[in-house]
Amino acid sequence: MKGEKYTRFERARIVGARALQIFMGAPVLIRTESIDPLEIALEEMRLGVIPITVKRDRKR
């Protein structure tokens, strides 16, 4: 889904899921001074490095 826009709901779900992964000990994919998992996940989303994809149903 590179280059595609995410809906606000998809963004919220992706960032929330990634923040939970970081909180549970997943490696951080960027260099940052922050220790807050949500801030880290938001920065990863901004940089486009979050390893999560969105699978959408085809429009009928």
C-alpha beads as a LAMMPS data file, in Angstrom:
LAMMPS data file: protein, C-alpha beads

60 atoms
59 bonds

1 atom types
1 bond types

-500.0 500.0 xlo xhi
-500.0 500.0 ylo yhi
-500.0 500.0 zlo zhi

Masses

1 110.0

Atoms # bond

1 1 1 0.000 0.000 0.000
2 1 1 2.953 2.285 -0.524
3 1 1 1.887 5.699 -1.706
4 1 1 -1.760 5.173 -0.829
5 1 1 -3.515 7.340 1.702
6 1 1 -4.815 5.774 4.880
7 1 1 -8.153 6.730 6.375
8 1 1 -8.099 8.303 9.826
9 1 1 -9.410 5.005 11.208
10 1 1 -6.642 3.004 9.553
11 1 1 -4.015 5.451 10.834
12 1 1 -5.391 5.229 14.377
13 1 1 -5.434 1.418 14.259
14 1 1 -1.925 1.167 12.806
15 1 1 -0.379 3.624 15.278
16 1 1 -2.195 2.021 18.208
17 1 1 -1.098 -1.470 17.216
18 1 1 2.500 -0.340 16.697
19 1 1 2.568 1.519 20.026
20 1 1 1.396 -1.669 21.749
21 1 1 4.140 -3.658 19.994
22 1 1 6.756 -1.164 21.177
23 1 1 5.344 -1.191 24.706
24 1 1 5.587 -4.995 24.730
25 1 1 9.273 -4.891 23.734
26 1 1 9.372 -4.834 19.926
27 1 1 12.449 -3.130 18.499
28 1 1 12.119 0.551 17.644
29 1 1 12.801 1.200 13.952
30 1 1 14.005 4.804 14.248
31 1 1 16.514 6.764 16.282
32 1 1 14.682 8.806 18.881
33 1 1 15.114 10.314 22.302
34 1 1 11.471 9.610 23.167
35 1 1 10.534 6.791 25.524
36 1 1 6.767 7.101 24.978
37 1 1 5.568 4.228 22.733
38 1 1 2.797 6.362 21.216
39 1 1 5.168 9.179 20.260
40 1 1 7.592 6.648 18.776
41 1 1 4.795 4.975 16.779
42 1 1 3.582 8.347 15.476
43 1 1 7.104 9.242 14.362
44 1 1 7.510 5.851 12.667
45 1 1 4.200 6.445 10.872
46 1 1 5.321 9.894 9.760
47 1 1 8.545 8.408 8.372
48 1 1 6.730 5.480 6.733
49 1 1 8.688 2.691 8.419
50 1 1 5.916 0.886 10.302
51 1 1 5.920 -2.786 9.239
52 1 1 2.122 -3.064 9.167
53 1 1 -0.019 -3.314 6.055
54 1 1 -3.715 -2.728 5.459
55 1 1 -5.713 -5.222 3.488
56 1 1 -8.846 -3.729 2.016
57 1 1 -11.756 -5.542 0.426
58 1 1 -12.306 -4.723 -3.199
59 1 1 -15.163 -2.385 -3.884
60 1 1 -18.253 -4.179 -5.072

Bonds

1 1 1 2
2 1 2 3
3 1 3 4
4 1 4 5
5 1 5 6
6 1 6 7
7 1 7 8
8 1 8 9
9 1 9 10
10 1 10 11
11 1 11 12
12 1 12 13
13 1 13 14
14 1 14 15
15 1 15 16
16 1 16 17
17 1 17 18
18 1 18 19
19 1 19 20
20 1 20 21
21 1 21 22
22 1 22 23
23 1 23 24
24 1 24 25
25 1 25 26
26 1 26 27
27 1 27 28
28 1 28 29
29 1 29 30
30 1 30 31
31 1 31 32
32 1 32 33
33 1 33 34
34 1 34 35
35 1 35 36
36 1 36 37
37 1 37 38
38 1 38 39
39 1 39 40
40 1 40 41
41 1 41 42
42 1 42 43
43 1 43 44
44 1 44 45
45 1 45 46
46 1 46 47
47 1 47 48
48 1 48 49
49 1 49 50
50 1 50 51
51 1 51 52
52 1 52 53
53 1 53 54
54 1 54 55
55 1 55 56
56 1 56 57
57 1 57 58
58 1 58 59
59 1 59 60
